[in-house]
Amino acid sequence: MAKPNKKGPVRAVDISCAACKAPLYRYRKGGKGSLVKCFKERIVKDFTEQEGVCPGCGVEFARNTLIRGTPALKMIGGKVRCK
């Protein structure tokens, strides 16, 4: 399988917690579909203290995984909002 593009897309989105609206990440997202995964190399700004856990309410919103050999966060459905 092909690795994700290193440079990545130019469009950045704000990812926040669906429950408490706390900001989680600023992420360079490609495509127009829903947010399923976040490649760690594309995260521009990280507002979390512990990876995959919301700093506001403490809910787990993502799990660590390898996708196409690259470290990523696999989002849990309905836990995050993308704007």
KOLROMAR-778952 format. One line per 4 residues: number of its first residue (from 1); their letters; for each residue x, y negated, z negated of N, C-alpha, C. Coordinates in pm, 1 decimal, padded with zeros to 6 digits, m for minus. Layout:
BEGIN
NUM) a) X,Y,Z,X,Y,Z,X,Y,Z; ...
***
This chain:
BEGIN
1) makp) 00082.5,00118.7,00000.0,00000.0,00000.0,00000.0,00086.9,m00125.1,00000.0; 00035.5,m00228.1,00058.4,00107.8,m00354.2,00066.6,00100.6,m00429.0,m00065.9; 00208.7,m00499.2,m00099.4,00212.0,m00581.7,m00220.3,00133.9,m00710.0,m00194.5; 00082.5,m00775.4,m00300.6,00014.8,m00903.2,m00280.2,00114.0,m01010.0,m00236.5
5) nkkg) 00065.2,m01108.3,m00163.5,00148.4,m01216.0,m00112.0,00212.5,m01292.4,m00227.9; 00347.9,m01304.5,m00228.8,00419.7,m01370.4,m00337.6,00376.8,m01516.1,m00352.9; 00374.4,m01589.0,m00242.1,00338.9,m01730.6,m00246.8,00195.2,m01748.0,m00293.6; 00109.6,m01664.6,m00244.7,m00029.3,m01667.1,m00287.2,m00108.0,m01780.5,m00225.7
9) pvra) m00236.5,m01785.0,m00252.6,m00323.3,m01888.8,m00197.3,m00299.1,m02023.7,m00264.2; m00345.7,m02129.1,m00198.9,m00328.0,m02265.4,m00248.9,m00441.9,m02303.5,m00343.1; m00561.5,m02250.9,m00317.3,m00679.7,m02286.7,m00396.8,m00668.7,m02230.6,m00538.6; m00680.2,m02317.3,m00637.5,m00674.7,m02274.9,m00777.1,m00813.1,m02287.6,m00840.3
13) vdis) m00846.9,m02192.6,m00926.5,m00976.3,m02192.9,m00995.3,m00953.4,m02191.7,m01146.6; m01051.2,m02241.9,m01221.3,m01047.5,m02238.8,m01367.1,m01128.4,m02118.5,m01413.6; m01066.4,m02035.5,m01496.6,m01133.4,m01917.5,m01551.2,m01161.5,m01944.4,m01698.6; m01287.4,m01925.9,m01740.0,m01325.5,m01950.0,m01878.9,m01405.9,m01831.9,m01932.0
17) caac) m01416.7,m01824.7,m02064.5,m01491.7,m01718.5,m02131.7,m01640.7,m01739.8,m02107.1; m01712.9,m01633.8,m02075.9,m01856.9,m01643.8,m02050.6,m01934.1,m01667.4,m02179.9; m01882.4,m01620.1,m02291.9,m01954.2,m01631.5,m02418.3,m01937.3,m01768.7,m02483.3; m01811.3,m01815.6,m02499.0,m01787.1,m01939.4,m02574.8,m01736.0,m02054.3,m02487.7
21) kapl) m01719.1,m02032.5,m02357.7,m01676.4,m02134.8,m02261.2,m01533.4,m02185.6,m02283.7; m01452.6,m02113.2,m02361.3,m01313.1,m02153.3,m02384.8,m01231.5,m02131.2,m02257.0; m01141.7,m02224.4,m02222.5,m01058.3,m02204.3,m02103.4,m00959.1,m02090.7,m02124.9; m00942.2,m02006.8,m02022.2,m00851.4,m01892.3,m02031.3,m00731.4,m01909.3,m01939.3
25) yryr) m00756.6,m01929.4,m01809.4,m00648.5,m01939.2,m01711.2,m00679.5,m02043.9,m01605.7; m00575.1,m02092.6,m01541.6,m00581.9,m02163.0,m01413.4,m00513.8,m02066.1,m01319.0; m00584.2,m02022.0,m01213.5,m00541.7,m01908.0,m01131.5,m00552.8,m01941.2,m00983.4; m00452.4,m01901.8,m00905.3,m00455.9,m01918.0,m00759.8,m00527.8,m01797.8,m00699.3
29) kggk) m00654.9,m01817.8,m00664.5,m00740.0,m01709.2,m00616.2,m00749.1,m01710.3,m00464.2; m00742.7,m01594.2,m00405.5,m00761.7,m01579.4,m00262.0,m00899.1,m01522.7,m00232.9; m00956.7,m01559.6,m00121.3,m01087.1,m01506.6,m00082.2,m01201.8,m01577.2,m00151.6; m01323.7,m01535.8,m00114.3,m01441.8,m01601.9,m00170.4,m01529.1,m01507.6,m00251.5
33) gslv) m01480.5,m01387.8,m00281.2,m01557.3,m01291.8,m00359.7,m01548.8,m01319.2,m00508.2; m01609.1,m01232.0,m00586.1,m01606.0,m01247.1,m00731.2,m01467.3,m01212.6,m00785.3; m01439.5,m01257.0,m00907.2,m01309.3,m01234.7,m00969.6,m01306.9,m01095.9,m01032.5; m01227.2,m01006.7,m00976.3,m01217.7,m00869.4,m01023.9,m01085.4,m00846.8,m01095.1
37) kcfk) m00978.5,m00907.8,m01042.6,m00845.1,m00890.2,m01099.8,m00767.5,m01020.4,m01089.4; m00669.8,m01035.1,m01178.7,m00578.9,m01150.4,m01175.4,m00436.8,m01097.2,m01171.3; m00365.2,m01124.3,m01062.7,m00224.0,m01089.3,m01058.8,m00149.3,m01187.3,m01148.9; m00063.0,m01136.1,m01235.9,00004.3,m01220.0,m01334.8,00094.1,m01324.2,m01270.0
41) eriv) 00150.5,m01293.5,m01153.4,00238.7,m01389.9,m01086.9,00161.8,m01508.2,m01028.4; 00029.7,m01498.0,m01015.2,m00051.5,m01607.2,m00960.4,m00113.9,m01695.9,m01067.8; m00096.6,m01663.8,m01195.4,m00151.0,m01745.4,m01303.2,m00066.9,m01871.7,m01314.8; m00131.5,m01987.1,m01297.0,m00062.0,m02115.6,m01301.3,m00047.2,m02163.8,m01444.9
45) kdft) m00157.3,m02159.7,m01520.9,m00156.7,m02205.4,m01659.5,m00231.4,m02104.7,m01744.9; m00170.8,m02067.6,m01858.7,m00227.6,m01966.9,m01947.7,m00265.5,m02031.9,m02080.2; m00393.8,m02024.2,m02117.9,m00441.5,m02084.0,m02242.6,m00460.2,m01979.9,m02353.6; m00428.1,m01853.5,m02328.2,m00449.9,m01747.5,m02426.9,m00324.5,m01722.6,m02509.1
49) eqeg) m00343.7,m01681.6,m02635.2,m00230.8,m01643.1,m02720.3,m00197.3,m01495.4,m02700.2; m00300.1,m01412.5,m02694.5,m00285.5,m01268.8,m02674.2,m00345.8,m01234.6,m02538.8; m00271.7,m01158.2,m02460.5,m00313.0,m01128.1,m02323.4,m00442.6,m01047.7,m02319.4; m00542.0,m01099.2,m02247.2,m00669.2,m01029.4,m02229.4,m00769.7,m01051.6,m02339.8
53) vcpg) m00738.9,m01140.3,m02436.3,m00830.1,m01167.1,m02547.5,m00859.0,m01317.2,m02552.1; m00985.7,m01353.1,m02563.9,m01027.2,m01493.6,m02567.6,m00977.6,m01560.3,m02695.9; m00914.6,m01678.5,m02684.4,m00867.5,m01747.4,m02805.2,m00981.5,m01807.3,m02887.6; m01097.7,m01831.5,m02826.1,m01210.4,m01891.9,m02896.2,m01289.7,m01793.1,m02979.7
57) cgve) m01335.9,m01684.8,m02917.0,m01424.7,m01590.9,m02986.9,m01361.3,m01454.6,m03013.8; m01242.7,m01427.8,m02958.6,m01172.6,m01302.3,m02985.7,m01223.0,m01182.5,m02907.5; m01304.1,m01203.4,m02805.1,m01358.6,m01095.0,m02723.1,m01254.9,m01053.7,m02618.0; m01241.6,m00923.3,m02596.0,m01152.6,m00874.3,m02491.1,m01221.1,m00894.2,m02355.3
61) farn) m01154.4,m00967.0,m02264.1,m01213.0,m00994.9,m02133.0,m01139.0,m00926.9,m02019.4; m01019.3,m00871.0,m02043.9,m00941.3,m00806.7,m01937.8,m00849.4,m00700.2,m01996.6; m00807.3,m00607.6,m01908.1,m00713.9,m00500.9,m01947.2,m00590.4,m00506.6,m01858.9; m00474.4,m00474.7,m01917.0,m00349.9,m00468.1,m01840.5,m00352.1,m00348.7,m01747.4
65) tlir) m00301.0,m00367.5,m01625.7,m00294.3,m00258.9,m01529.2,m00190.2,m00290.5,m01423.1; m00159.5,m00192.9,m01340.7,m00074.8,m00211.6,m01223.0,m00162.5,m00195.2,m01100.3; m00163.3,m00295.0,m01014.0,m00238.7,m00288.9,m00889.2,m00139.7,m00306.9,m00775.7; m00129.7,m00205.9,m00689.4,m00032.6,m00204.8,m00579.6,00109.0,m00226.5,m00629.8
69) gtpa) 00141.5,m00174.0,m00747.3,00275.3,m00184.6,m00803.5,00307.0,m00318.4,m00866.7; 00207.9,m00405.6,m00881.5,00227.4,m00539.1,m00937.7,00147.1,m00552.6,m01067.0; 00205.5,m00608.2,m01174.0,00130.8,m00626.7,m01298.7,00010.5,m00718.7,m01278.0; m00102.8,m00678.2,m01333.0,m00225.8,m00754.5,m01315.6,m00315.7,m00736.3,m01436.6
73) lkmi) m00418.8,m00819.9,m01443.7,m00523.1,m00808.0,m01544.3,m00651.5,m00770.3,m01473.3; m00710.6,m00659.6,m01512.4,m00837.3,m00613.4,m01454.4,m00949.5,m00669.9,m01540.5; m01033.0,m00753.5,m01481.7,m01139.4,m00821.6,m01555.5,m01253.7,m00726.4,m01590.2; m01309.1,m00744.4,m01708.5,m01426.9,m00668.5,m01751.5,m01549.3,m00747.3,m01703.7
77) ggkv) m01641.1,m00680.0,m01637.4,m01756.4,m00745.1,m01575.4,m01839.9,m00827.5,m01671.3; m01870.2,m00951.3,m01633.7,m01957.0,m01038.7,m01710.1,m01890.6,m01111.2,m01826.5; m01760.4,m01092.3,m01846.3,m01691.3,m01155.1,m01961.1,m01629.3,m01289.8,m01926.4; m01608.7,m01317.9,m01796.5,m01543.9,m01443.6,m01756.2,m01628.9,m01517.1,m01652.6
81) rck) m01609.2,m01648.2,m01646.6,m01670.7,m01733.9,m01545.2,m01559.4,m01800.0,m01465.7; m01583.3,m01814.0,m01336.4,m01484.8,m01870.5,m01244.7,m01543.1,m01997.2,m01184.3; m01469.1,m02108.6,m01189.9,m01519.5,m02235.4,m01136.3,m01412.8,m02303.0,m01051.7
***
